[in-house]
Each structure stands twice: as C-alpha cells, then as structure tokens.
Amino acid sequence: MSAWKLDLDELKREAVTNTLTAEEVCIAEGKGPIAVRIVRGWRVLLSRTIHSAGPVWLLSAQTHPTGRIPQDGDGEALADIAEYIGAPEYPVTWSDDNRDPIHWTWPELTQAN
C-alpha cells in the first residue's frame, strides 16, 4: 500500500477516535477535534461528528503550502484522496479561487470505505 494511503488510514483512525457529538461541538463553539495531514500537496482535515441521525464526516482540503496555486496533477491527487477517504464525488463547496479550501460532508452510511 502506498504511503499516502497509509497517511489517510491514520487520519481516519484519528478522526474516529476524536469523534464528538453535535452538542459537544456546540459547547466547544464549533472547535471540535480535527485530524490533519499533509498528503500529496494538500493539507487535509477530517472530522467526524455524531448527530441525531448518525455520524457525519467533514473533509476539507487546501493546497499546501497554503495559498499555493494548484499545479498539474493536483486535481487528480485530490480526487484520489477524497475517494479513498470515502467522500462523495462532488464537494459541497468549491470556490472560484482555486487556493481556497474545498469541503465535503456526508453521512457515514454513504461512506465508501
């Protein structure tokens, strides 16, 4: 298995270990624990929160170092990362400024991995 997939496996384990309920996140003013890794030129953040309907995942990615303009292959790398994590094909937010973070959110029931 490639090193970047091992990094993402560790990221997922850390997110599961640090899962909070929605109420705990509210008490922490939205600053719940987030697992972070630098993977294939992206700063990848992953968190898992328990809501009344079940666990919800949040994946955010931004080029690394922050503000770097994506290069050839960065889009493919990000698609590989999102797919491996289990995120839906399309992010929830995508900015016209390709240096801004990209976000996905999905219920655990639809997670592929």
SULGI-V959966 format. One record per residue. N is the residue number from 1. PSI is psi as a letter, one per 30 degrees, with the letter a starting at -180 (none if undefined). Layout:
N&PSI + N&PSI
//
This chain:
1&k + 2&l + 3&e + 4&e + 5&e + 6&e + 7&e + 8&e + 9&e + 10&e + 11&e + 12&e + 13&e + 14&e + 15&e + 16&e + 17&e + 18&g + 19&k + 20&l + 21&l + 22&e + 23&e + 24&e + 25&e + 26&e + 27&e + 28&g + 29&h + 30&g + 31&h + 32&l + 33&k + 34&k + 35&k + 36&k + 37&l + 38&j + 39&k + 40&h + 41&g + 42&k + 43&j + 44&k + 45&k + 46&k + 47&l + 48&k + 49&k + 50&j + 51&l + 52&e + 53&f + 54&a + 55&k + 56&k + 57&k + 58&k + 59&k + 60&k + 61&k + 62&k + 63&k + 64&k + 65&l + 66&k + 67&f + 68&k + 69&k + 70&k + 71&l + 72&k + 73&f + 74&e + 75&e + 76&e + 77&e + 78&e + 79&e + 80&e + 81&e + 82&e + 83&e + 84&e + 85&e + 86&g + 87&l + 88&l + 89&e + 90&k + 91&l + 92&e + 93&k + 94&k + 95&l + 96&f + 97&j + 98&g + 99&f + 100&l + 101&l + 102&k + 103&k + 104&k + 105&k + 106&l + 107&k + 108&f + 109&f + 110&g + 111&k + 112&e + 113&none
//
